[in-house]
Amino acid sequence: MTQALILAGVALFTALVAGGIPIMRGAGNDKSQKMMTGIAAGILLASALLVALPEGFTLTLSANPDIESLWMGVAILAGFILMLILEAYGFGHDIHEEHHDHEKDHGHGHVHHPNNARSIVLGLSIHALTDGLAIGAAVASGEVSIALAVAVGVIAHKIPAAFSIGIFSMHERNQAKDAWKDLILFAIAAPITIILAFLLLGGVDEQWIGLAILFSGGTFLYVATVDVLPDVHNTDTGKKALLHVLIGVVIMVVLLVGIDMSGMIEHAH
């Protein structure tokens, strides 16, 4: 339980700090925000492919060697499809900046957002709930390496997401008080789910913990790829976006190697 509380606290603190910066000091540079998003996407992608999916398979199979591989695939697909459904119904997980010629005249760009301003905040908060599930399930697995690696991937992604919330809310609300309300809603979502997931999954068969981690891996894959696809598809930003993602992947690989060398890795039975 202590580990779950610590990670919940770190997730809360990180979101409040990252989102509070644009609220208190004004919107940040768009290039730096894109860089943060790309690096975080790389970290999250590596966390999914190097930790969440392999360990999810291992946990599930160790608890139930006879389980159909199809069901493990369904768990991953369900996580991916859930994100797709939320996006399709207007509960997007990211806020993209669109800059037009008007920027040259006025010195700023326009934020591309849905007609219902609250939907983007609610959407990001729902996505934060799935982030909390990933960390809570990883902690419930009892494997320190899994919990740490998954937490790093999720929390790294929360930095640009929270930063976007701060920018968007100040743009829409024009009052710091209201922007802080939006940020707090987003910030508390993951910590609450971390604790709930840990409590609910703590006593269940490892098969279900493994499937929960695989489900989270599916959400990671969606979020990590969708975050950078608009920039990758843009010929002007494609190479930079790729570089940022690769930097994130390298950071995660170095972290995993460090965990391995430290002897913290204890693979699932």
Backbone torsions as a table, in degrees:
resi	resn	phi	psi	omega
1	MET	NA	-36.2	-179.3
2	THR	-59.3	-43.2	179.8
3	GLN	-62.5	-41.4	178.8
4	ALA	-62.7	-42.2	-179.7
5	LEU	-66.2	-40.2	179.3
6	ILE	-63.5	-47.6	-179.6
7	LEU	-66.1	-35.4	175.8
8	ALA	-62.8	-42.1	178.8
9	GLY	-65.0	-41.6	179.1
10	VAL	-64.4	-42.5	179.1
11	ALA	-62.5	-42.6	179.4
12	LEU	-63.8	-49.3	-178.5
13	PHE	-60.9	-45.1	-178.6
14	THR	-60.8	-45.2	-179.4
15	ALA	-65.0	-42.1	-179.1
16	LEU	-65.7	-41.0	-179.7
17	VAL	-69.0	-49.5	-177.9
18	ALA	-63.0	-41.1	179.5
19	GLY	-78.1	-25.7	-178.7
20	GLY	-74.5	-25.9	-178.4
21	ILE	-58.8	-52.6	179.1
22	PRO	-69.0	-24.7	178.2
23	ILE	-69.8	-42.0	-176.5
24	MET	-85.5	-30.7	-172.0
25	ARG	-118.0	-1.8	-179.1
26	GLY	95.8	165.7	-176.2
27	ALA	-61.3	143.7	180.0
28	GLY	-86.5	179.1	178.8
29	ASN	-69.3	134.8	-176.7
30	ASP	-64.4	-36.2	-179.7
31	LYS	-64.5	-41.5	-179.9
32	SER	-67.8	-33.8	178.5
33	GLN	-67.3	-40.8	178.0
34	LYS	-65.3	-37.0	178.8
35	MET	-64.8	-45.1	178.6
36	MET	-59.8	-43.4	-179.0
37	THR	-63.8	-43.3	-179.7
38	GLY	-64.7	-45.2	179.2
39	ILE	-64.1	-44.1	179.1
40	ALA	-62.9	-36.7	177.9
41	ALA	-64.4	-39.3	177.9
42	GLY	-64.5	-41.7	178.2
43	ILE	-63.5	-43.4	-179.0
44	LEU	-67.3	-39.8	178.8
45	LEU	-62.9	-45.2	178.8
46	ALA	-66.0	-36.4	178.2
47	SER	-63.0	-38.4	179.7
48	ALA	-69.0	-49.3	-171.9
49	LEU	-81.8	-26.2	-177.5
50	LEU	-101.0	-19.3	-176.3
51	VAL	-125.3	-64.6	-171.3
52	ALA	-58.6	-50.5	-177.0
53	LEU	-70.3	-50.5	179.2
54	PRO	-59.8	-44.9	-178.2
55	GLU	-71.7	-31.9	176.3
56	GLY	-63.9	-43.7	176.0
57	PHE	-61.5	-44.4	-177.0
58	THR	-63.6	-46.3	179.7
59	LEU	-61.9	-45.0	-177.7
60	THR	-63.8	-46.4	-177.7
61	LEU	-71.2	-31.8	179.0
62	SER	-68.6	-31.0	179.5
63	ALA	-84.6	-31.7	-178.3
64	ASN	-146.5	85.2	-178.0
65	PRO	-61.5	-18.1	-176.6
66	ASP	-93.3	0.9	-178.2
67	ILE	-64.5	141.6	178.2
68	GLU	-68.5	133.6	178.9
69	SER	-60.4	-26.3	179.4
70	LEU	-57.4	-40.4	-177.3
71	TRP	-66.6	-33.5	176.9
72	MET	-68.8	-38.6	175.3
73	GLY	-64.9	-37.8	178.4
74	VAL	-61.9	-39.7	180.0
75	ALA	-61.2	-44.1	178.9
76	ILE	-65.5	-46.2	-178.9
77	LEU	-62.7	-38.4	-179.6
78	ALA	-61.4	-40.5	177.5
79	GLY	-63.7	-43.4	179.6
80	PHE	-64.4	-46.6	-177.6
81	ILE	-66.0	-36.4	178.0
82	LEU	-58.4	-45.3	178.1
83	MET	-62.1	-38.9	-179.8
84	LEU	-65.5	-41.2	178.8
85	ILE	-63.4	-46.5	179.5
86	LEU	-58.8	-42.4	179.7
87	GLU	-63.9	-42.7	-177.4
88	ALA	-65.4	-31.2	-179.0
89	TYR	-95.3	16.2	172.2
90	GLY	91.1	2.1	179.1
91	PHE	-99.0	63.9	-175.9
92	GLY	-66.8	159.2	-177.9
93	HIS	-101.6	-4.1	-177.0
94	ASP	-142.4	159.2	179.2
95	ILE	-118.6	116.6	-176.8
96	HIS	-97.4	139.8	177.4
97	GLU	-89.5	131.5	175.8
98	GLU	-117.9	125.3	-178.3
99	HIS	-114.2	130.0	-177.3
100	HIS	-120.0	-176.2	178.7
101	ASP	-59.7	-26.2	-179.1
102	HIS	-60.1	-24.2	-178.1
103	GLU	-64.5	-37.9	-178.8
104	LYS	-65.3	-32.4	-178.0
105	ASP	-79.0	-33.7	-172.3
106	HIS	-116.3	-6.2	174.7
107	GLY	81.5	11.5	178.1
108	HIS	-151.1	161.6	179.3
109	GLY	-98.9	-177.1	177.9
110	HIS	-113.1	138.4	178.1
111	VAL	-85.5	124.6	177.8
112	HIS	-84.7	118.3	-175.2
113	HIS	-149.5	164.9	-179.4
114	PRO	-71.9	164.1	179.7
115	ASN	-63.4	-37.5	178.0
116	ASN	-89.3	105.9	-174.3
117	ALA	-61.7	-35.1	-177.0
118	ARG	-70.8	-21.6	-176.6
119	SER	-65.1	-35.4	-179.4
120	ILE	-69.9	-36.9	177.5
121	VAL	-67.1	-43.9	178.4
122	LEU	-64.2	-41.1	179.5
123	GLY	-61.4	-46.0	178.3
124	LEU	-63.2	-35.8	179.5
125	SER	-68.9	-38.0	176.8
126	ILE	-64.3	-41.7	177.0
127	HIS	-63.2	-34.8	178.2
128	ALA	-65.9	-31.1	176.5
129	LEU	-62.9	-41.2	178.6
130	THR	-68.2	-32.0	175.1
131	ASP	-62.4	-42.4	179.1
132	GLY	-63.3	-37.2	177.3
133	LEU	-60.8	-42.0	-179.3
134	ALA	-60.8	-48.0	-178.1
135	ILE	-68.8	-43.8	-179.5
136	GLY	-60.9	-41.5	178.9
137	ALA	-67.3	-38.7	179.2
138	ALA	-64.4	-41.0	177.9
139	VAL	-65.8	-40.9	-179.8
140	ALA	-63.6	-23.2	179.4
141	SER	-67.8	-20.3	179.9
142	GLY	82.0	1.8	-178.9
143	GLU	-98.7	112.1	-177.8
144	VAL	-58.8	-42.0	-177.4
145	SER	-63.7	-40.7	179.4
146	ILE	-64.7	-48.6	-177.5
147	ALA	-60.2	-44.2	-178.1
148	LEU	-66.5	-46.1	-178.0
149	ALA	-65.5	-43.0	178.6
150	VAL	-65.4	-42.4	-179.6
151	ALA	-62.1	-42.0	178.7
152	VAL	-60.9	-44.6	179.3
153	GLY	-61.8	-45.7	-178.2
154	VAL	-67.7	-47.6	-176.3
155	ILE	-67.3	-36.1	176.8
156	ALA	-61.1	-38.6	179.5
157	HIS	-72.0	-27.0	-178.7
158	LYS	-69.9	-22.8	-178.2
159	ILE	-62.7	-57.1	177.6
160	PRO	-66.9	-30.8	178.6
161	ALA	-64.7	-45.8	179.0
162	ALA	-66.0	-38.9	178.0
163	PHE	-59.8	-41.8	178.2
164	SER	-64.6	-39.4	177.7
165	ILE	-59.3	-44.9	179.6
166	GLY	-60.7	-46.3	179.4
167	ILE	-63.0	-49.4	-176.3
168	PHE	-62.0	-45.4	-176.6
169	SER	-66.0	-39.9	177.3
170	MET	-66.4	-36.2	178.4
171	HIS	-64.9	-39.6	-175.7
172	GLU	-86.3	-42.3	-172.8
173	ARG	-86.8	-35.1	-176.4
174	ASN	64.0	11.6	176.8
175	GLN	-136.9	129.7	-177.3
176	ALA	-62.2	-34.9	-178.6
177	LYS	-59.7	-45.9	-179.9
178	ASP	-70.3	-36.3	178.7
179	ALA	-64.1	-39.2	178.1
180	TRP	-64.1	-35.4	177.7
181	LYS	-61.6	-44.5	178.3
182	ASP	-61.3	-45.8	-177.7
183	LEU	-63.9	-41.8	-179.6
184	ILE	-64.1	-40.2	177.3
185	LEU	-57.6	-45.1	178.9
186	PHE	-67.0	-43.3	-173.2
187	ALA	-66.6	-34.5	-175.6
188	ILE	-85.1	-13.5	-175.4
189	ALA	-61.6	-51.4	-177.7
190	ALA	-65.7	-45.9	178.8
191	PRO	-58.1	-40.5	179.0
192	ILE	-61.7	-45.1	-178.7
193	THR	-70.7	-31.8	176.4
194	ILE	-57.7	-49.3	-177.6
195	ILE	-68.3	-43.7	-179.9
196	LEU	-64.2	-44.1	-179.7
197	ALA	-62.6	-40.6	179.3
198	PHE	-63.7	-43.5	-179.0
199	LEU	-67.3	-39.7	-176.9
200	LEU	-75.8	-33.4	-175.7
201	LEU	-97.1	-10.3	-175.9
202	GLY	-58.9	-31.7	-176.4
203	GLY	-110.8	8.8	-177.1
204	VAL	-93.6	169.0	178.8
205	ASP	-62.2	143.5	-178.7
206	GLU	-59.3	-21.7	178.0
207	GLN	-58.2	-43.5	-177.2
208	TRP	-74.4	-33.2	175.3
209	ILE	-64.2	-43.2	178.2
210	GLY	-60.8	-42.5	179.4
211	LEU	-67.2	-35.7	177.7
212	ALA	-64.8	-39.6	178.0
213	ILE	-67.2	-39.0	176.6
214	LEU	-64.1	-40.5	175.7
215	PHE	-58.4	-45.5	178.8
216	SER	-63.5	-36.8	177.2
217	GLY	-60.0	-36.9	176.7
218	GLY	-64.1	-39.3	177.5
219	THR	-68.0	-36.5	178.5
220	PHE	-60.5	-46.1	-177.6
221	LEU	-60.6	-41.6	179.7
222	TYR	-64.7	-53.5	-175.3
223	VAL	-61.7	-45.1	-177.0
224	ALA	-62.2	-41.9	-177.6
225	THR	-77.2	-42.0	-177.8
226	VAL	-67.0	-31.5	179.4
227	ASP	-57.9	-37.7	-172.6
228	VAL	-108.7	-10.0	-177.9
229	LEU	-57.0	-43.7	179.8
230	PRO	-57.9	-40.1	-179.6
231	ASP	-75.7	-36.5	178.9
232	VAL	-65.0	-37.0	-179.2
233	HIS	-75.0	-14.0	179.2
234	ASN	-87.7	121.9	-176.3
235	THR	-62.7	-25.5	-179.1
236	ASP	-78.1	-28.0	-174.7
237	THR	-117.3	-3.4	-173.9
238	GLY	-57.1	-46.0	-177.0
239	LYS	-68.8	-39.1	178.5
240	LYS	-66.0	-41.5	179.5
241	ALA	-61.9	-42.6	177.8
242	LEU	-61.1	-44.0	180.0
243	LEU	-60.7	-43.0	-179.4
244	HIS	-63.7	-41.6	178.3
245	VAL	-62.9	-43.6	-179.7
246	LEU	-64.0	-36.2	176.2
247	ILE	-61.8	-43.7	178.1
248	GLY	-61.9	-41.4	179.1
249	VAL	-63.1	-44.1	-179.9
250	VAL	-62.2	-42.5	178.6
251	ILE	-57.9	-44.2	-178.5
252	MET	-68.4	-40.0	179.0
253	VAL	-63.1	-44.3	178.8
254	VAL	-61.1	-41.2	178.3
255	LEU	-62.3	-44.4	-179.4
256	LEU	-65.4	-39.3	176.9
257	VAL	-63.7	-40.1	178.2
258	GLY	-63.2	-41.3	177.8
259	ILE	-63.8	-41.3	179.9
260	ASP	-62.9	-46.4	-178.6
261	MET	-67.0	-27.5	-179.1
262	SER	-77.6	-11.5	179.9
263	GLY	84.9	10.2	-178.5
264	MET	-77.8	-19.5	-176.1
265	ILE	-71.0	123.6	175.8
266	GLU	-134.1	95.3	-174.2
267	HIS	-64.4	156.4	179.5
268	ALA	-60.7	153.6	-176.5
269	HIS	-59.5	NA	NA
